[in-house]
Amino acid sequence: MSLREGEPEPSRAVSKLQALVRIPTVSNRDLALVDTAAFDDFVAELARQFPVLHESLELTRIHTHGLLFHWPGASDERPVVLMAHLDVVPVEGTWQHPPFSGEIVDGQIWGRGTLDDKGSLVAICEAVETLLERGFTPAQDVWLSFGCDEEVSGEAAPLAVEELVRRGVRPWFVLDEGGAVASQAFPGVAAPIGVIGLTEKGNTSVELRVEGRGGHASTPARMGPTARIARAIVRLDRAPMAPRTPDPTIELFRRMAPHGPLALRPVFANAARIKPLLTRALLAAGPETSAMTRTTFAVTTLSGAPALNVIAATAKAGVNIRIMVGDTIADVLTHLRTVIADDEVHLDVIESCEPSPVSPMDDAFALLESTITEVFPDAVPAPYVMMAATDSRFFTGICERVYRFAPFRMTLTQRQSIHAVDEHLGVDAFVDGVRWYQRLIERIH
């Protein structure tokens, strides 16, 4: 790879990512279980790896280890916020390479956080460091907001928003993790799709709970707590919420049309006119595409009696719900009560978040997609509805243009490694991501 003047130096950027992946910044909802020393080490190492950034930009510490950097531009009329997070999920399973090693094997950087989300964090910082070394000043103020508890829906992002409000900052646009330059994005579509999240599903968790008398397992009664919970789960599984195909998904398929199988190109191109047909096709294609069309319910935890010979006095089932754009938390709770149809099953809302507003496809979006086209000329930029939750949802209260895109080429296998085993990011893909952030900052107007 030949470098143009002013582009990031690959080996320097890669070694920085390796150093930061090696620090196990695993977050936990219980702060007592968080290895605070690892987060301290990460913040210190970040300062060592990016000295010019830390010397040149004003830093405000947020919550425990959140970081908010301010880079003054030529104007503060349309500030931009670039986001990432430094925490990661725990490691489980057997990995091909140690999960906190940052090893480079077969042109891939292996380790927890390479994709989610230290890759983006380091790429942003390296882009800024490179530009600062050149004496570059952005056209608008740039804020770097790095959360420390994104994986547990923590406090850092809301507190960062509070700090921006206190300073009177109303961003022109906000960019967080989310989409990618995704290959194998849809069966039969050869071109990689540069998917930019215009919105994200709401993330709500509800616990189903049934109380009873309990007692000895030798004298069970019909329809005790565990039986009622089991029946509620089966009823919920058999009665999903109504599907729909939102506008960002329609536009995604319209843009994929020229690159899809010949037989499907007319379907993709006319997606807006055949919404019901497209929705049925997505439902039939499998769980991943089905999730693009409806609110989903996943029963994730179950609990009953503390011993095999004890009848449960309380039985519980945890349900994680990803709420589609167009549905609300109130709709979800009504659906649960209606399909479970049992007053003995209590609904306890553990956490709740509505779907994010849909961001416009205006000049800010055009800037993102044209930068994708410049750095990834074979990719098709397109909007989509993000299934997972990001810290950016907290910024929708102060900014109408909140987008979700990580500028890395990712295969299907790589996307499946997020929160799973063998998370890895290609060396060349990472360097291209650094270059993408740099070009984005240079092109802000």
C-alpha positions in Angstrom: 0.0 0.0 0.0 1.5 3.4 -1.0 0.8 6.4 1.2 -0.2 9.8 0.0 1.2 12.8 1.8 -0.5 13.3 5.2 -2.1 9.8 5.3 -1.8 7.8 8.5 1.2 5.5 8.8 -0.1 1.9 9.0 2.3 0.2 11.4 2.0 3.1 13.9 -1.8 2.9 14.0 -1.9 -0.9 14.2 0.6 -1.0 17.1 -1.6 1.5 19.0 -4.7 -0.7 18.6 -2.7 -3.8 19.7 -1.6 -2.0 22.9 -5.1 -0.9 23.8 -6.8 -4.3 23.0 -4.4 -5.9 25.4 -6.0 -4.0 28.3 -9.1 -6.0 29.5 -11.6 -3.1 30.0 -14.6 -5.4 30.7 -17.6 -3.5 32.0 -20.2 -4.8 34.4 -23.5 -3.5 35.7 -22.2 -4.1 39.2 -19.5 -1.5 39.6 -18.0 -3.5 42.5 -17.1 -6.2 39.9 -15.4 -3.8 37.5 -11.6 -4.0 37.3 -11.0 -0.3 37.8 -7.3 -0.6 37.4 -7.7 -1.9 33.8 -9.7 1.2 33.0 -7.1 3.4 34.7 -4.4 1.7 32.6 -6.4 2.2 29.4 -6.8 5.9 29.9 -3.1 6.3 30.8 -2.1 4.2 27.7 -4.4 6.2 25.5 -2.5 9.4 26.6 0.9 7.7 25.9 -0.2 6.5 22.4 -1.7 9.9 21.4 0.4 12.6 23.1 -0.4 15.3 20.5 -4.1 14.8 20.8 -3.9 15.0 24.6 -1.7 18.1 24.5 -3.8 19.9 22.0 -7.4 19.1 22.9 -9.3 20.0 26.0 -10.3 16.9 28.0 -13.3 16.6 30.3 -13.5 13.4 32.3 -17.0 12.0 32.3 -18.4 9.6 35.0 -15.6 7.1 36.0 -13.5 6.8 32.9 -15.5 8.5 30.1 -13.6 11.0 28.0 -14.9 14.1 26.2 -12.3 15.9 24.0 -13.0 19.3 22.4 -11.1 20.3 19.2 -11.9 23.9 18.4 -12.5 24.5 14.7 -12.7 27.6 12.5 -16.3 27.8 13.4 -18.5 26.5 16.2 -21.8 26.9 14.3 -22.1 23.3 13.3 -20.2 21.1 15.7 -19.7 17.4 15.1 -19.5 14.6 17.7 -17.5 11.5 16.9 -18.2 8.6 19.3 -16.8 5.3 20.4 -16.5 3.4 23.7 -13.5 1.8 25.5 -15.3 -0.9 27.4 -15.9 -4.5 26.1 -18.0 -7.5 27.0 -16.7 -10.5 28.9 -14.8 -13.2 27.1 -16.4 -16.7 26.8 -15.7 -19.8 24.8 -12.5 -21.1 23.2 -10.6 -18.6 21.0 -8.2 -19.4 18.2 -5.9 -16.6 19.6 -5.9 -15.2 23.1 -8.7 -12.6 23.4 -6.6 -9.9 25.0 -3.4 -10.5 23.0 -3.8 -8.2 20.1 -1.9 -10.8 18.0 -1.6 -10.3 14.3 -2.2 -13.5 12.4 -3.0 -13.9 8.7 -3.3 -10.2 8.3 -5.9 -9.9 11.1 -5.7 -8.2 14.5 -7.3 -10.6 17.0 -8.9 -9.6 20.3 -11.9 -8.5 22.2 -12.8 -5.0 21.2 -11.1 -4.9 17.8 -14.6 -4.5 16.2 -16.6 -3.4 19.2 -15.4 -0.7 19.8 -11.7 -0.1 20.3 -11.1 -0.2 16.6 -13.2 2.8 16.0 -11.8 4.6 19.1 -8.2 4.2 18.0 -9.0 5.0 14.4 -10.6 8.3 15.4 -7.7 9.2 17.7 -5.1 8.3 15.0 -6.9 10.4 12.4 -7.0 13.3 14.8 -3.4 12.8 15.8 -2.2 12.8 12.2 -4.2 15.9 11.4 -2.9 17.7 14.4 0.7 16.9 13.5 0.0 18.6 10.2 -1.3 21.7 11.9 -4.8 21.1 10.5 -7.8 23.0 11.9 -11.2 21.5 11.2 -13.9 23.8 9.6 -16.2 23.2 12.6 -15.7 22.2 16.3 -15.1 18.5 16.7 -16.0 16.7 19.9 -14.7 13.2 20.7 -17.0 11.4 23.1 -15.6 8.1 24.4 -17.9 6.1 26.8 -16.7 3.7 29.4 -19.9 1.7 30.1 -21.7 1.4 26.8 -21.9 -2.4 27.0 -24.1 -2.1 30.2 -26.2 0.9 29.2 -24.4 2.9 31.8 -24.1 6.6 32.8 -21.2 8.0 30.8 -23.1 8.8 27.6 -26.1 10.6 29.3 -23.5 12.5 31.4 -21.6 13.5 28.3 -24.8 14.8 26.8 -25.4 16.8 30.0 -21.9 18.3 29.7 -22.6 19.3 26.1 -25.9 20.9 27.1 -24.2 22.8 29.9 -21.7 24.2 27.3 -24.5 25.1 24.9 -23.4 22.6 22.2 -26.1 21.6 19.6 -24.3 19.2 17.2 -24.8 19.3 13.5 -24.4 15.6 13.4 -23.3 12.7 15.7 -21.5 9.6 14.5 -21.2 6.5 16.6 -20.5 2.8 15.9 -23.1 0.7 14.2 -23.0 -0.1 10.5 -20.0 -1.2 8.5 -18.7 -1.9 5.0 -20.5 -5.2 5.1 -19.8 -8.0 2.6 -22.3 -10.9 2.4 -24.9 -8.4 3.6 -27.7 -10.1 1.7 -27.8 -13.4 -0.3 -26.9 -12.8 -3.9 -25.6 -9.3 -3.4 -21.9 -9.3 -4.4 -21.1 -5.6 -3.7 -20.2 -4.7 -0.1 -22.9 -2.4 1.5 -21.8 0.6 3.5 -24.7 0.6 5.9 -25.3 3.7 7.9 -27.8 3.4 10.7 -30.4 6.2 10.6 -32.1 4.8 13.7 -31.9 1.9 16.1 -34.4 -0.3 17.7 -35.5 0.4 21.2 -34.0 -1.9 23.9 -36.3 -2.9 26.7 -36.1 -5.7 29.2 -39.1 -7.1 31.0 -39.2 -9.8 33.7 -42.2 -12.1 33.8 -42.9 -13.1 37.4 -45.3 -15.6 39.0 -45.7 -15.9 42.8 -47.0 -19.1 44.6 -47.0 -21.0 47.9 -44.0 -23.2 47.1 -43.6 -26.3 49.1 -42.3 -29.9 48.8 -41.9 -31.3 45.4 -43.8 -34.5 46.4 -47.1 -32.6 46.5 -47.3 -30.4 43.4 -50.4 -28.5 42.4 -51.5 -27.8 38.8 -50.5 -24.5 37.2 -47.9 -23.6 39.8 -45.5 -20.7 39.1 -43.1 -22.6 36.8 -46.0 -24.0 34.7 -47.6 -20.5 34.4 -44.2 -19.0 33.3 -43.7 -21.8 30.8 -47.2 -21.3 29.3 -46.6 -17.5 29.1 -43.3 -18.1 27.2 -45.0 -20.5 24.7 -47.9 -18.1 24.2 -45.4 -15.2 23.5 -43.3 -17.3 21.2 -46.4 -18.2 19.1 -47.7 -14.6 18.9 -45.1 -12.1 17.6 -46.0 -8.5 17.0 -47.2 -7.4 13.5 -44.4 -6.9 11.0 -43.6 -3.9 8.9 -40.8 -2.7 6.7 -39.7 0.9 7.6 -38.6 3.5 5.1 -34.8 3.1 5.8 -35.1 -0.6 4.9 -37.0 0.2 1.8 -34.2 2.6 0.7 -31.6 0.0 1.6 -33.2 -2.5 -0.8 -33.7 0.2 -3.5 -29.9 0.9 -3.5 -29.0 -2.8 -3.5 -31.2 -3.4 -6.5 -28.5 -2.9 -9.2 -26.2 -5.3 -7.4 -28.6 -8.1 -6.5 -29.5 -11.3 -8.4 -31.2 -10.6 -11.7 -34.4 -12.2 -10.7 -34.6 -10.0 -7.6 -33.6 -6.7 -9.0 -37.2 -5.7 -10.0 -38.3 -6.6 -6.5 -35.6 -4.6 -4.8 -36.1 -1.6 -7.1 -39.8 -1.5 -6.5 -39.6 -2.2 -2.8 -41.7 0.9 -1.9 -44.6 -0.3 -4.0 -44.6 -3.9 -2.8 -44.0 -3.5 0.9 -46.3 -6.4 2.0 -44.6 -8.8 -0.4 -41.1 -7.7 0.7 -42.0 -8.0 4.3 -43.3 -11.5 3.8 -40.1 -12.4 2.0 -37.9 -11.0 4.8 -39.9 -12.9 7.4 -39.4 -16.2 5.5 -35.7 -15.7 4.9 -34.6 -16.4 8.5 -34.2 -14.8 11.9 -31.7 -12.1 10.8 -33.9 -10.7 8.1 -37.1 -11.3 10.1 -35.7 -9.0 12.8 -35.5 -6.2 10.2 -39.3 -6.2 10.0 -40.7 -6.5 13.6 -40.2 -6.0 17.3 -38.5 -9.1 18.6 -38.8 -10.9 22.0 -36.0 -13.1 23.3 -36.4 -15.1 26.5 -32.9 -14.9 27.9 -33.1 -15.9 31.6 -35.1 -18.3 33.7 -35.3 -19.0 37.4 -37.4 -21.1 39.7 -36.8 -23.1 42.8 -33.4 -23.3 44.5 -33.4 -27.1 44.6 -34.7 -30.1 42.6 -37.0 -31.2 45.4 -38.6 -27.8 46.1 -41.6 -26.3 44.3 -40.8 -22.7 43.3 -42.5 -20.0 45.3 -41.4 -17.6 42.6 -40.7 -18.3 38.9 -39.2 -15.7 36.6 -38.4 -15.3 32.9 -36.4 -12.4 31.5 -37.4 -11.1 28.1 -35.1 -8.9 26.0 -37.2 -6.8 23.6 -35.9 -5.0 20.6 -38.6 -2.5 19.6 -39.1 -1.7 15.9 -39.5 1.8 14.7 -43.2 2.6 14.7 -43.8 0.5 17.9 -43.6 1.8 21.4 -42.9 0.5 24.9 -46.6 0.9 25.6 -47.5 -1.2 22.5 -45.1 -3.9 23.7 -46.6 -4.1 27.2 -50.1 -4.2 25.8 -49.0 -7.0 23.5 -47.4 -9.0 26.4 -50.6 -8.7 28.5 -52.8 -9.6 25.6 -51.0 -12.7 24.4 -50.0 -14.0 27.8 -53.6 -13.5 29.0 -52.9 -14.5 32.6 -53.3 -12.0 35.5 -51.1 -14.2 37.6 -48.1 -13.3 35.4 -46.7 -10.0 36.5 -44.7 -7.8 34.2 -41.7 -6.0 35.8 -40.0 -3.5 33.5 -36.3 -3.8 34.2 -35.0 -1.2 31.7 -36.6 0.6 28.9 -35.7 2.7 25.9 -37.9 3.7 23.0 -36.7 3.3 19.3 -34.6 6.2 18.3 -36.0 8.9 15.9 -35.1 8.4 12.3 -32.3 10.8 11.2 -32.7 12.7 7.9 -30.9 11.8 4.7 -29.7 15.4 4.1 -26.3 17.1 3.7 -24.8 15.4 6.8 -25.8 12.0 5.5 -24.5 13.0 2.1 -21.1 13.8 3.6 -20.9 10.3 5.2 -21.9 8.5 2.1 -19.6 10.5 -0.2 -16.7 9.7 2.2 -17.6 6.1 2.0 -17.5 6.2 -1.8 -14.1 8.0 -1.7 -12.4 5.5 0.6 -14.4 2.4 -0.4 -15.2 2.9 -4.1 -16.7 -0.6 -4.5 -19.2 -0.2 -1.7 -22.8 0.9 -1.9 -23.7 3.4 0.8 -27.2 2.8 2.1 -29.3 3.6 5.2 -30.6 0.9 7.6 -32.3 0.3 10.9 -29.7 -0.8 13.5 -30.8 -3.8 15.5 -28.5 -3.3 18.5 -28.3 -0.4 20.9 -25.5 2.2 21.1 -24.6 5.2 23.3 -25.7 7.4 20.4 -29.4 7.0 21.4 -28.8 9.4 24.3 -27.7 12.1 21.9 -31.0 12.2 20.0 -32.3 14.7 22.5 -29.7 17.3 21.4 -29.2 16.4 17.8 -31.6 15.3 15.0 -28.8 13.8 12.9 -27.5 10.8 14.7 -25.8 8.2 12.5 -24.2 4.8 13.2 -21.3 3.6 11.1 -17.9 2.0 11.7 -15.7 2.5 8.6 -14.3 -1.1 8.5 -14.8 -3.8 6.0 -16.4 -6.7 7.8 -17.3 -10.2 6.5 -20.3 -12.1 7.8 -18.0 -14.2 10.0 -16.5 -11.0 11.5 -19.9 -9.5 12.2 -20.9 -12.7 14.0 -17.8 -12.6 16.2 -19.0 -9.4 17.9 -19.9 -10.3 21.5 -18.8 -13.9 20.6 -15.5 -15.8 20.1 -12.7 -14.9 17.7 -13.4 -11.2 17.3 -10.9 -9.8 14.8 -10.3 -6.9 12.4 -8.2 -6.9 9.2 -5.0 -4.8 9.4 -5.8 -3.2 6.0 -9.4 -2.7 7.0 -8.3 -0.9 10.1 -5.9 1.4 8.2 -8.7 2.2 5.7 -10.9 3.0 8.7 -8.3 5.5 10.0 -8.2 7.1 6.6 -12.0 7.3 6.4 -12.2 9.2 9.7 -9.4 11.5 8.5 -11.1 12.3 5.3 -14.4 12.8 7.0 -12.8 15.4 9.4 -11.1 17.1 6.5 -14.3 17.3 4.5 -16.5 18.8 7.3 -17.8 22.1 6.1 
